[in-house]
Amino acid sequence: MARSAIVSGAQHSVSPGGTTPRTPRCPRGWPPNAGPTARTKLCMTDRRRVLPDSGTPGDSDNGVSLQEPPATGEQAAAVPAVEVRGISKDFGSNRALDSVDLSLAHGEVLGLLGQNGSGKSTLVKVLAGVYDPEPGGRLFVGGEEVALPLAPGQASQIGLSFVYQNLALAPGLSVLENLTLSQRIGGGLSAWEPINWIAEHKTAAAVLDRYDVRLDLDRRTGELAPVDQARLAIVRAAEDLRRYRTRSGYKHSVLVLDEPTVFLPEEEVDRLFDLIRTVVAEGAAVLFISHDLTAVRAITDRVVVLRDGRVLGEEVTADIREEELVDLIVGAPARNGDSAQPVLAPVEDQHAVALTLAAMESAGDQAAVAAGESVIVEHLTDERLHDLSFEIGAGEILGVAGLIGSGAEELPYLLFGARPAGFGTLRLGAETMGVAGLSPQRSVRERIALVPADRAVQGLSQSLTLWENIVMLVEGEHFRRGVFHRGELVTLAREAIRRFLIRPPWAHSVVSTFSGGNQQKALIAKWLLARPRLLLLHEPTQGVDVGARRDIYRFVQSAAALHHMAVLWVTTEFGELAEVCDRVIVVTQGRHTATLAGEELTEEAISAAALRQTREDNR
Ligand SMILES: Nc1ncnc2c1ncn2[C@@H]1O[C@H](COP(=O)(O)OP(=O)(O)OP(=O)(O)O)[C@@H](O)[C@H]1O
């Protein structure tokens, strides 16, 4: 692989006015040296913008002004849609972004990659006006400089639109209402004018048509399938950009997609990509942030890799193999020829978690942990599941494969008592419990652990520190003879942070300030410290980088093997199930339709079983 494109932050020479940009490596069809420097540079903060449609509300106060008319045609295509230079961001002593240079061409899909905590979201938040970068950084949009920091809301007025993982849709409103929401809030439609529903319906139908998306405009958005919710959010953002281009006369606009595929099963990701291609064809550039390398390779033209807040390298996607990309992201040592396997982020010890647990077990608890207990679920039935029965042996990792809507995704929550179940029993060792009588409080007492997909809301207390979250479930064990041994807990948490490779290793920082993947490791650490008898995992590697994903596999495998805990692993990533599980059951339409083990445990076989049964059920 040509590594000439790899640059390190140290190579940027710093001049008094900021950084001297390197010549950007350009994507296919992109003329080199066509950055803002190739055009008349404008400082746009002190002039009023001349707009083709100057009456459009919201444009006059955007902090951007023009010295020359908007570029059109080839001229517009010759400047980057967006370019950042020398962007840095510090959180206290933590440098989250270090002199980042990045440019995104008109009509390009650029992948922004990097390990958890490498700075991707921070860069997006600087572009969105959420974070103020350090002085000296510069932003060019459509070739023209925009003063930093951006004011809240300014991004949308300069042609930048964002779709985050949580999509920011109002689930209680209809598809039509969600489509027009941003216009109402943004001032495009008057809040006082009576709504002409018939006209709005017609306009919204035309919008969906434009992007070839079929949705019932009157349907409650919360009832849509996850992929359709993602498509709706993208159409809404793309429409905002199209309106921006129409009213400003500018050709550039940028859609930022921050992990848009994270909630989607693999087979639905393609439908999202068709939409992204349409958005690009309509005239927007796309910044695509994801840990899903298959998705990145399918949709991006070029990738930029961040590590520790610096741009580590950039590559044309078609020119780089997946293993090379993994190396670039996780920082593997130099490889020996093509046959070498990618080296993943180091785990200090294959049995890191198990050893941590062993060291931390209080003496009196040894027996319960050592014995291990099998789990038997019988006749589990609710609105989506029909008479589901299965067993998990002590120390076994049982995978559950099912497409979204199959009912598989309900299982961890029902067995934790987080959702009411109609009927069924859970036998844990010698004890049999009715699942209808389970509650999260009881589950914690019974040492049933749940790592939910939505870790931020359901898994962690965002306002508490990292150490408080990690030891939350074992605090009681450190309250002896009327004395609360806080120091012991902090030491315990520090050890867990080290073993679980949580970065930065700052026990006293508030957990919400950690990157998504590091929060996920903290959540897994929290539950494993409580030494569960049954560990329920739902999409445990969602939003986790390629190196940390392997770490999580090993953490759970070690804990299951050495502490004999039963594990239920539910995900739509069938490759992950094949890699990590001892056995996999397939759930379709709420029923247990197949079991795979041994040599049958391949991604292809699991997929085939899940899809075959779904097709048969649909006949
Ligand atoms: N509000 C904040 N306060 C303090 N530190 C923060 C804050 N937001 C982010 N950080 C730190 O900045 C660094 C970069 O985090 P960021 O969320 O940008 O990473 P990321 O690449 O998006 O990771 P992930 O893939 O896990 O989402 C991390 O060390 C993180 O702990």
The ligand as an SDF file (V2000), in Angstrom:
LIG
                    3D

 31 33  0  0  0  0  0  0  0  0999 V2000
  -17.3190   17.4020   27.0280 N   0  0  0  0  0  0  0  0  0  0  0  0
  -16.1350   16.8270   27.2200 C   0  0  0  0  0  0  0  0  0  0  0  0
  -15.4060   17.0980   28.3390 N   0  0  0  0  0  0  0  0  0  0  0  0
  -14.2030   16.5280   28.5370 C   0  0  0  0  0  0  0  0  0  0  0  0
  -13.6200   15.6760   27.6680 N   0  0  0  0  0  0  0  0  0  0  0  0
  -14.2840   15.3840   26.5400 C   0  0  0  0  0  0  0  0  0  0  0  0
  -15.5750   15.9330   26.2550 C   0  0  0  0  0  0  0  0  0  0  0  0
  -15.9900   15.4550   25.0620 N   0  0  0  0  0  0  0  0  0  0  0  0
  -15.0190   14.6310   24.6190 C   0  0  0  0  0  0  0  0  0  0  0  0
  -13.9890   14.6040   25.5040 N   0  0  0  0  0  0  0  0  0  0  0  0
  -12.7360   13.8400   25.3550 C   0  0  0  0  0  0  0  0  0  0  0  0
  -12.2150   14.1270   24.0740 O   0  0  0  0  0  0  0  0  0  0  0  0
  -11.6240   12.9630   23.5280 C   0  0  0  0  0  0  0  0  0  0  0  0
  -12.2370   12.7010   22.1660 C   0  0  0  0  0  0  0  0  0  0  0  0
  -13.5660   12.2560   22.3600 O   0  0  0  0  0  0  0  0  0  0  0  0
  -14.5810   12.0500   21.1620 P   0  0  0  0  0  0  0  0  0  0  0  0
  -15.9380   11.8400   21.7540 O   0  0  0  0  0  0  0  0  0  0  0  0
  -14.4270   13.1440   20.1830 O   0  0  0  0  0  0  0  0  0  0  0  0
  -14.0390   10.6880   20.5340 O   0  0  0  0  0  0  0  0  0  0  0  0
  -14.6500    9.8350   19.3270 P   0  0  0  0  0  0  0  0  0  0  0  0
  -13.5500    9.6290   18.3550 O   0  0  0  0  0  0  0  0  0  0  0  0
  -15.8960   10.4550   18.8270 O   0  0  0  0  0  0  0  0  0  0  0  0
  -14.9470    8.4650   20.0770 O   0  0  0  0  0  0  0  0  0  0  0  0
  -16.1520    7.3720   19.8850 P   0  0  0  0  0  0  0  0  0  0  0  0
  -15.8450    6.6420   18.6300 O   0  0  0  0  0  0  0  0  0  0  0  0
  -15.9960    6.4880   21.0800 O   0  0  0  0  0  0  0  0  0  0  0  0
  -17.4560    8.1030   19.8780 O   0  0  0  0  0  0  0  0  0  0  0  0
  -11.8380   11.8380   24.5290 C   0  0  0  0  0  0  0  0  0  0  0  0
  -10.6620   11.7250   25.2960 O   0  0  0  0  0  0  0  0  0  0  0  0
  -12.9750   12.3380   25.3810 C   0  0  0  0  0  0  0  0  0  0  0  0
  -12.8820   11.7980   26.6830 O   0  0  0  0  0  0  0  0  0  0  0  0
  1  2  1  0
  2  3  1  0
  2  7  2  0
  3  4  2  0
  4  5  1  0
  5  6  2  0
  6  7  1  0
  6 10  1  0
  7  8  1  0
  8  9  2  0
  9 10  1  0
 10 11  1  0
 11 12  1  0
 11 30  1  0
 12 13  1  0
 13 14  1  0
 13 28  1  0
 14 15  1  0
 15 16  1  0
 16 17  2  0
 16 18  1  0
 16 19  1  0
 19 20  1  0
 20 21  2  0
 20 22  1  0
 20 23  1  0
 23 24  1  0
 24 25  2  0
 24 26  1  0
 24 27  1  0
 28 29  1  0
 28 30  1  0
 30 31  1  0
M  END
$$$$
